[in-house]
Amino acid sequence: MIKNAKFVVGIVLIVGAIGYLIASAVKSTSEYYLTVNEVQGRLSELQDETFRVAGRVEPGTISWDAQTLTLAFAITSLPKEAAKATAPSDPVSFRVISRGEPKPDMFAANRDVIVEGRFGRGGVIEASQVLTKCPSKYIPEHGEKQVSDAAAR
């Protein structure tokens, strides 16, 4: 009888541990990313948390040091997010610093990015990863020839 009880307790502990691991994994990955405005609204709860934020690189704020692999820039709201704002206010932006990582290939001013990191001193986001979002469609430059669907076949 004692062997059966030990077996049942062992199974319950294993199932409980697996359930806890699944619940904690789902919690940490349930939000793919926050918007800049959502981060602004949740500043107090995000102070000690790692989070992902999507926004646009603010023009004139990019600083890249290839020797130390330090990238600094400001991230601001995406245009569609800013249009949803009900009260007119100054645009929300955060300074971002990424150290020890190469600059993403497509990184540039006005490019949409996703930053993963946590808040450091002075409200600066200390990024562990900076990802650029690819443009959703190709728009040819002036002077380039466009190929129609019928001609491409």
Residue, then its C-alpha position, 0 to 999 in steps of 0.5 A: m500500500i505504501k508503494n502505491a502511495k509513493f507512486v501516486v505522490g511521485i506522479v502528482l509531483i511530476v504532473g504538477a511540475i510539468g503544469y507549472l513549466i507550461a504555465s510559466a512558458v505561456k505567460s512569458t510568450s503570450e504577448y509577442y510585443l507591446t506598442v510604445n504607448e502600451v509600454q508608456g501606460r505600463l511603466s511601473e509594472l515593466q520596471d523589472e521585466t523583460f519585454r518586447v516593444a514595437g515602434r519606429v526608429e526616430p530620425g536623427t537619433i541613431s548612433w552606431d559605434a562599430q568598435t564597441l558594437t553599441l547602437a543607440f536610438a529612439i523608438t517612437s509610436l508607429p503611425k497607425e498607433a499614433a492615429k488611434a490616440t484619443a488625446p492629442s499629446d506629445p509623441v511617446s518615445f523611448r531611448v534604446i541602447s543595444r550593446g555587444e550586438p551587430k546592427p541589423d542589416m536593414f536598420a535605418a531611420n523611419r524603419d519599424v523595429i521590435v526591441e527586446g530588453r528591459f528598463g535601465r537607468g533613466g528610463v532607457i531600454e537596455a536592448s538584448q535584441v533589436l529586430t527590423k521588420c521587413p516592408s510589407k510590399y515592394i515599391p520600385e524606385h522612380g525610373e525602374k521598370q515595373v513588370s506586370d503579372a501578364a508579362a511575368r508569365 
